[in-house]
Amino acid sequence: MSKRVMILATDGFEQSELEKPKANLEKAGIETVVVSLESGEIKGWDQDDWGNSVKVDKVIDDVSDCSDFDALLIPGGQINPDLLRVNDRAVAIVREFHDAGKPIAAICHAPWMLIEAGIVEGKTATCYKSIRTDLKNAGANVVDQEVAQDGNLITSRNPDDIPAFSKALIEMLGETVDKAELEAA
């Protein structure tokens, strides 16, 4: 039976941090479902301007629980997690995945969602350099490495870390993959 990963995102996601892990998961035979605040499409941010749009598969309010999914992936970018962390249902979804012990992969600014959900205290994690103090103040042991794994949490710093980030999530889902075959930013 194929694994399913929810990609929780909205307008302003860092384009490479959604598109590349999504492609890597699908290459490993894992189904991805983009869940957002509204139906239609969401628009990515590509370095310094708006980028590509991605089709929304499911609206956040239609997700009753996380039982239909094996893992959660949250792309970064400054805008995406900032908009998501003020949405009660988005924060609740992060908590539900955590409480169920399912993998949660957050890259770049996405650990803001882990902070908002109150699940980083005592955990080793990494993130984009500008929010390291936020992560530390939330009680995390902050490290500067391409991927940090602690229990069900997988975190990475930036688009350069996408191959290691993708590999960690794919392996946590019980699949195998050669890092050299994974798409990078």
TIKOLTI-392164 format. One record per residue (C-alpha): residue in one letter; x, y, z; residue number from 1. Coordinates in nm, 3 decimals. Each point is the difference from the previous one (the first is absolute). Layout:
<recs>
+------+---------+---------+---------+-----+
| type |       X |       Y |       Z | seq |
+------+---------+---------+---------+-----+
|    A |       X |       Y |       Z | NUM |
...
+------+---------+---------+---------+-----+
</recs>
This chain:
<recs>
+------+---------+---------+---------+-----+
| type |       X |       Y |       Z | seq |
+------+---------+---------+---------+-----+
|    M |   0.000 |   0.000 |   0.000 |   1 |
|    S |   0.137 |   0.337 |  -0.100 |   2 |
|    K |   0.097 |   0.251 |   0.268 |   3 |
|    R |  -0.170 |   0.343 |  -0.002 |   4 |
|    V |   0.164 |   0.326 |   0.104 |   5 |
|    M |  -0.194 |   0.316 |   0.070 |   6 |
|    I |   0.178 |   0.313 |  -0.122 |   7 |
|    L |  -0.138 |   0.287 |   0.206 |   8 |
|    A |   0.055 |   0.329 |  -0.184 |   9 |
|    T |  -0.154 |   0.326 |  -0.110 |  10 |
|    D |   0.096 |   0.297 |  -0.216 |  11 |
|    G |   0.362 |   0.101 |   0.047 |  12 |
|    F |   0.150 |  -0.347 |   0.047 |  13 |
|    E |   0.366 |  -0.015 |  -0.103 |  14 |
|    Q |  -0.042 |  -0.148 |  -0.347 |  15 |
|    S |   0.291 |  -0.245 |   0.008 |  16 |
|    E |  -0.089 |  -0.116 |   0.352 |  17 |
|    L |  -0.340 |  -0.124 |  -0.117 |  18 |
|    E |   0.070 |  -0.105 |  -0.358 |  19 |
|    K |   0.325 |  -0.193 |   0.052 |  20 |
|    P |  -0.097 |  -0.206 |   0.310 |  21 |
|    K |  -0.338 |  -0.070 |  -0.165 |  22 |
|    A |   0.178 |  -0.130 |  -0.313 |  23 |
|    N |   0.242 |  -0.202 |   0.213 |  24 |
|    L |  -0.281 |  -0.161 |   0.200 |  25 |
|    E |  -0.192 |  -0.085 |  -0.316 |  26 |
|    K |   0.316 |  -0.146 |  -0.160 |  27 |
|    A |   0.018 |  -0.231 |   0.305 |  28 |
|    G |  -0.360 |  -0.112 |  -0.063 |  29 |
|    I |  -0.153 |   0.212 |   0.277 |  30 |
|    E |  -0.325 |   0.184 |  -0.068 |  31 |
|    T |  -0.008 |   0.371 |   0.084 |  32 |
|    V |  -0.309 |   0.208 |   0.080 |  33 |
|    V |   0.026 |   0.380 |   0.007 |  34 |
|    V |  -0.224 |   0.138 |   0.276 |  35 |
|    S |  -0.058 |   0.374 |   0.026 |  36 |
|    L |  -0.220 |   0.269 |   0.151 |  37 |
|    E |  -0.205 |   0.047 |  -0.319 |  38 |
|    S |  -0.081 |  -0.203 |  -0.311 |  39 |
|    G |   0.145 |   0.056 |  -0.346 |  40 |
|    E |   0.370 |   0.075 |  -0.020 |  41 |
|    I |   0.265 |   0.145 |   0.227 |  42 |
|    K |   0.288 |   0.212 |  -0.128 |  43 |
|    G |   0.361 |  -0.064 |   0.092 |  44 |
|    W |   0.273 |   0.249 |   0.079 |  45 |
|    D |   0.311 |  -0.048 |  -0.211 |  46 |
|    Q |   0.294 |   0.178 |   0.167 |  47 |
|    D |  -0.108 |   0.362 |  -0.056 |  48 |
|    D |  -0.331 |  -0.011 |  -0.186 |  49 |
|    W |  -0.316 |  -0.205 |  -0.040 |  50 |
|    G |   0.061 |  -0.335 |  -0.164 |  51 |
|    N |  -0.204 |  -0.298 |  -0.119 |  52 |
|    S |  -0.347 |  -0.094 |   0.111 |  53 |
|    V |  -0.082 |  -0.341 |   0.145 |  54 |
|    K |  -0.341 |  -0.166 |  -0.007 |  55 |
|    V |  -0.168 |  -0.040 |   0.340 |  56 |
|    D |  -0.130 |  -0.355 |   0.045 |  57 |
|    K |  -0.192 |   0.056 |   0.321 |  58 |
|    V |  -0.115 |   0.293 |   0.213 |  59 |
|    I |   0.121 |   0.000 |   0.360 |  60 |
|    D |  -0.353 |   0.021 |   0.142 |  61 |
|    D |  -0.085 |  -0.327 |  -0.180 |  62 |
|    V |   0.274 |  -0.190 |   0.186 |  63 |
|    S |  -0.180 |  -0.150 |   0.298 |  64 |
|    D |   0.311 |  -0.175 |   0.136 |  65 |
|    C |   0.339 |  -0.127 |  -0.109 |  66 |
|    S |  -0.093 |  -0.370 |  -0.016 |  67 |
|    D |   0.000 |  -0.001 |  -0.383 |  68 |
|    F |   0.365 |   0.112 |  -0.009 |  69 |
|    D |   0.331 |  -0.159 |   0.097 |  70 |
|    A |   0.200 |   0.323 |   0.037 |  71 |
|    L |  -0.013 |   0.379 |  -0.017 |  72 |
|    L |   0.232 |   0.222 |  -0.203 |  73 |
|    I |   0.008 |   0.378 |   0.054 |  74 |
|    P |   0.201 |   0.208 |  -0.249 |  75 |
|    G |   0.156 |   0.324 |   0.114 |  76 |
|    G |   0.034 |   0.343 |  -0.140 |  77 |
|    Q |  -0.077 |   0.292 |   0.231 |  78 |
|    I |  -0.358 |   0.053 |  -0.115 |  79 |
|    N |  -0.134 |  -0.357 |   0.000 |  80 |
|    P |   0.057 |  -0.105 |   0.363 |  81 |
|    D |  -0.079 |   0.349 |   0.127 |  82 |
|    L |  -0.347 |  -0.017 |  -0.159 |  83 |
|    L |  -0.054 |  -0.360 |   0.111 |  84 |
|    R |   0.100 |   0.049 |   0.364 |  85 |
|    V |  -0.289 |   0.240 |   0.062 |  86 |
|    N |  -0.251 |  -0.255 |  -0.130 |  87 |
|    D |  -0.132 |  -0.212 |   0.288 |  88 |
|    R |  -0.078 |  -0.301 |  -0.220 |  89 |
|    A |   0.350 |   0.002 |  -0.154 |  90 |
|    V |   0.160 |   0.002 |   0.345 |  91 |
|    A |  -0.238 |  -0.273 |   0.117 |  92 |
|    I |   0.102 |  -0.218 |  -0.296 |  93 |
|    V |   0.366 |   0.027 |   0.100 |  94 |
|    R |  -0.091 |  -0.103 |   0.357 |  95 |
|    E |  -0.210 |  -0.293 |  -0.128 |  96 |
|    F |   0.288 |  -0.137 |  -0.207 |  97 |
|    H |   0.232 |   0.042 |   0.298 |  98 |
|    D |  -0.240 |  -0.164 |   0.246 |  99 |
|    A |  -0.040 |  -0.292 |  -0.241 | 100 |
|    G |   0.380 |  -0.037 |  -0.019 | 101 |
|    K |  -0.003 |   0.052 |  -0.376 | 102 |
|    P |   0.297 |   0.162 |  -0.176 | 103 |
|    I |  -0.006 |   0.379 |  -0.031 | 104 |
|    A |   0.254 |   0.155 |  -0.238 | 105 |
|    A |   0.049 |   0.379 |   0.021 | 106 |
|    I |   0.259 |   0.197 |  -0.198 | 107 |
|    C |   0.132 |   0.357 |   0.013 | 108 |
|    H |  -0.258 |   0.224 |   0.179 | 109 |
|    A |  -0.250 |  -0.289 |   0.037 | 110 |
|    P |   0.120 |  -0.085 |   0.355 | 111 |
|    W |  -0.208 |   0.306 |   0.098 | 112 |
|    M |  -0.294 |  -0.242 |  -0.034 | 113 |
|    L |   0.168 |  -0.245 |   0.239 | 114 |
|    I |   0.056 |   0.283 |   0.247 | 115 |
|    E |  -0.362 |   0.115 |  -0.030 | 116 |
|    A |  -0.120 |  -0.357 |   0.058 | 117 |
|    G |   0.215 |  -0.022 |   0.314 | 118 |
|    I |   0.188 |  -0.313 |  -0.104 | 119 |
|    V |   0.369 |   0.101 |  -0.010 | 120 |
|    E |   0.087 |   0.027 |   0.368 | 121 |
|    G |   0.291 |  -0.235 |   0.075 | 122 |
|    K |   0.034 |  -0.101 |  -0.367 | 123 |
|    T |   0.308 |   0.042 |  -0.217 | 124 |
|    A |  -0.090 |   0.200 |  -0.309 | 125 |
|    T |   0.136 |   0.232 |  -0.266 | 126 |
|    C |  -0.150 |   0.279 |  -0.208 | 127 |
|    Y |   0.080 |   0.306 |  -0.207 | 128 |
|    K |   0.255 |   0.216 |   0.181 | 129 |
|    S |  -0.236 |   0.294 |   0.060 | 130 |
|    I |  -0.238 |  -0.204 |   0.217 | 131 |
|    R |   0.255 |  -0.196 |   0.205 | 132 |
|    T |  -0.065 |   0.225 |   0.302 | 133 |
|    D |  -0.374 |  -0.073 |  -0.030 | 134 |
|    L |   0.070 |  -0.373 |   0.000 | 135 |
|    K |   0.240 |   0.031 |   0.293 | 136 |
|    N |  -0.249 |   0.212 |   0.198 | 137 |
|    A |  -0.261 |  -0.273 |  -0.055 | 138 |
|    G |   0.232 |  -0.244 |   0.181 | 139 |
|    A |   0.161 |  -0.180 |  -0.292 | 140 |
|    N |   0.364 |  -0.104 |  -0.018 | 141 |
|    V |   0.094 |   0.188 |  -0.318 | 142 |
|    V |   0.265 |  -0.144 |  -0.230 | 143 |
|    D |   0.147 |   0.126 |  -0.327 | 144 |
|    Q |  -0.002 |  -0.302 |  -0.232 | 145 |
|    E |  -0.178 |  -0.099 |  -0.322 | 146 |
|    V |  -0.254 |  -0.219 |   0.175 | 147 |
|    A |  -0.087 |  -0.061 |   0.365 | 148 |
|    Q |  -0.213 |  -0.295 |   0.100 | 149 |
|    D |  -0.142 |  -0.037 |   0.349 | 150 |
|    G |  -0.278 |  -0.250 |   0.054 | 151 |
|    N |  -0.265 |   0.068 |  -0.263 | 152 |
|    L |   0.135 |   0.349 |  -0.086 | 153 |
|    I |   0.218 |   0.067 |  -0.305 | 154 |
|    T |   0.130 |   0.352 |  -0.052 | 155 |
|    S |   0.232 |   0.166 |  -0.253 | 156 |
|    R |   0.143 |   0.348 |  -0.051 | 157 |
|    N |  -0.050 |   0.108 |  -0.362 | 158 |
|    P |  -0.044 |  -0.112 |  -0.364 | 159 |
|    D |   0.360 |  -0.132 |  -0.015 | 160 |
|    D |  -0.105 |  -0.265 |   0.253 | 161 |
|    I |  -0.290 |  -0.138 |  -0.209 | 162 |
|    P |   0.171 |  -0.329 |  -0.101 | 163 |
|    A |   0.086 |  -0.090 |   0.363 | 164 |
|    F |  -0.341 |   0.127 |   0.118 | 165 |
|    S |  -0.185 |  -0.208 |  -0.260 | 166 |
|    K |   0.213 |  -0.309 |   0.070 | 167 |
|    A |  -0.068 |   0.020 |   0.375 | 168 |
|    L |  -0.377 |   0.016 |  -0.053 | 169 |
|    I |  -0.004 |  -0.273 |  -0.264 | 170 |
|    E |   0.202 |  -0.230 |   0.226 | 171 |
|    M |  -0.217 |   0.080 |   0.303 | 172 |
|    L |  -0.292 |  -0.121 |  -0.212 | 173 |
|    G |   0.180 |  -0.332 |  -0.050 | 174 |
|    E |   0.115 |   0.054 |  -0.358 | 175 |
|    T |   0.356 |   0.003 |  -0.127 | 176 |
|    V |   0.155 |   0.257 |  -0.229 | 177 |
|    D |   0.342 |   0.103 |  -0.126 | 178 |
|    K |   0.064 |   0.362 |   0.101 | 179 |
|    A |   0.184 |   0.058 |  -0.328 | 180 |
|    E |  -0.324 |  -0.069 |  -0.192 | 181 |
|    L |  -0.200 |   0.263 |   0.189 | 182 |
|    E |  -0.086 |   0.337 |  -0.144 | 183 |
|    A |   0.174 |   0.299 |   0.155 | 184 |
|    A |  -0.101 |   0.363 |   0.004 | 185 |
+------+---------+---------+---------+-----+
</recs>
